[in-house]
C-alpha cells in the first residue's frame, strides 16, 4: 500500500463526516427561525437605523439610555401599526453606592411596543429637553419594522 492508497482510504471517512455534519445541522437551522410563538425582541441603541422583521402580534422591548435628572428624555413617535403597551424608566443599579443612589447617573427607558398591523412600520425618537427647541444636534433613534 503506497501513500496515495491511504488518501483514498481517508477520503470516504471524511465524506461521511461531512455528510453527517450537514444532516445534523439541518434540524438546528429549521428551529432557529426568527419567528417563534410569544416572540419578544429586545431593541437597543445598537439597532439604531436597522430594519427588523416581526410577526403581527409580536412585542418589541425598546431600551434606550436616559438621564431624566438632567432634563433629557426620549420623545418617541411610532407609526399607526404599532401600539404602545407601557413605558417605564429604570434607574441604574450600577449607580448605587451602598444604600445611596448616585445623583446624575443615567439609567434606561423601556417601551413595550406591539406590532398590530402588517406592513412597514417605524419608531423614531429624539433625545432632548422638552422645553428646548430642536437644534439638529440631538441624538436620534430610528427603527424600521417590517410586520409580516
N, C-alpha and C positions, 0 to 999 in steps of 0.2 A: 504494500500500500504506500503510495507516494503522497507528497504534500497536497496535490490537487484533489486526490481522493478524499482526504479529510475534510476539505472545504465542502464537498458535495454532501458529506455526512452531516455537517453542521447546518447547512442551509435549510434542509427540511425542518429541523428543530426551530430555527429562527422564524420560518414561515408560520409554523404552528403557534409560536409565541405571539407573533404579530396578529394573527387572526384571532387568537384568544383575547388579546388586549382590546381589539376593536369590538368584539362581540360583548365583552363585559362593560365597555364604556357606553354602549347604546342605551341600555336602560337608565343609566345615570343622566344622559343627555335628555332623554324623554321627560324625566321627572324634574329636571332643572328649568322647566318652563317659567317665564317671568310672571305668569298669572296663576295664582292659587286662590282657593276659597278663603275669604277673610283677609285678603292681601292688604297690608298696611305698609306703605313705603315711607321711610324717613328721608326728608329732604333737608340739606344744609347749604351753607354758603358755597360749598364745593360744587353744587349743582347749578349755580348761577349761569344763566344763558343756555342751559341744556334743554333738550326735548326728551320727555319721558312718555312711556306708554302704560296706560292702566285700563282696567275694565270698568264699565259703568257700574256704579255701586261701591267701588273700592274707596278707601280712605287714605289720604296722604297726611303725614305729620310733618309740617314745615317748622324747622327750628333755626332761628337766626339770633345771633348775639345782640344783646340790647343792654343799655345802661340808662334807665329812666331817671335815675338820680341826678343826671346831668341835664335832663330835659330832652334828651334824644330818645326817639322811639320810632318804630316802624309804622308807616302808614301804608296799609296793604289794600290793594284792589284786586278783584278777580272777575273773570267773565261769568255770564249768567248760568253756565252749565256746571258751575262749582258752588257748592253750598258750604258755608262756614258752620261747623258743628260747635266749636268752642275755641277759646283762646285763653292763655294763661302765661304769666311771667314767672320764671323760676330764678330765684336768687342763687348765686354761685356757692356751692358747698365749699369750694376751694378757697373762698374769701373768708371763711370762718376761722377766727383765731381764738381757740378756747371756746367760750360761750358768746363772744362778741363778734358781730358781723363787721367786716372791714368796710367802712364807708367809701362810696365811689367805685366799688368793684362791679364789674359787669356780670350779668347773668345771661339768660336767653329767653326769648319769647317763643311760645309754641302755639301753632294753629292746627287744628284737625279740620281737614277740608275733604268733603265727599264729592266724588265725580258723579253728578246726577244726570248729565246729558252727554250723548255721544258727540264726537266731532273734535275740532280743535278748540282748546281752552287755554287760558293764560292767567298766571298770577304775576302781579307786579308789585314791588314795594320800594318805598323811598325812606331812607333813614335820616330824619331831621327833627328839629324842634318845631312843634306845631305852630308857634307864633312867628317863626321866621319865614321870610319869602324864599322861594326856590332860587338857588344861585347857579345850579348846574354842576356844583362840586360835591353834591350829596352822594352818599353810597346808594347804589341802585341794585335791586334784585329782580330778576325776571326768570320765569319758568314757563316753557311751552309744554302743554299736556295734550296728548292725543288719547281721547277716550274711545275705546272700541267696545 
